Amino acid sequence: MARIVFDPDEAEGLRRAAAAEFLETPSLAYVLERLADRGIDLDNCTPWDTLRTEVGLTDDGGARVA
């Protein structure tokens, strides 16, 4: 399993950012806390090319127009 983990200083920075966002944007605070605690599981990430296709980006970075 491939995973990105944060060193203790980075994780603490994410926790501080989560605390600062909690009242204004609790969902962002939740995500930041999870990142600090668990890192990022790369095996469950959507590939960049798939994301680009789903939102209609072309190879040159422009959006397709229907």
Secondary structure in CASP SS format (residue, H / E / C, confidence):
PFRMAT SS
TARGET T0000
AUTHOR 0000-0000-0000
METHOD secondary structure of the structure
MODEL  1
M C 1.00
A C 1.00
R E 1.00
I E 1.00
V C 1.00
F C 1.00
D C 1.00
P H 1.00
D H 1.00
E H 1.00
A H 1.00
E H 1.00
G H 1.00
L H 1.00
R H 1.00
R H 1.00
A H 1.00
A H 1.00
A H 1.00
A H 1.00
E H 1.00
F C 1.00
L C 1.00
E C 1.00
T C 1.00
P H 1.00
S H 1.00
L H 1.00
A H 1.00
Y H 1.00
V H 1.00
L H 1.00
E H 1.00
R H 1.00
L H 1.00
A H 1.00
D H 1.00
R H 1.00
G C 1.00
I E 1.00
D E 1.00
L H 1.00
D H 1.00
N H 1.00
C C 1.00
T C 1.00
P C 1.00
W H 1.00
D H 1.00
T H 1.00
L H 1.00
R H 1.00
T H 1.00
E H 1.00
V C 1.00
G C 1.00
L E 1.00
T C 1.00
D C 1.00
D C 1.00
G C 1.00
G C 1.00
A E 1.00
R C 1.00
V C 1.00
A C 1.00
END
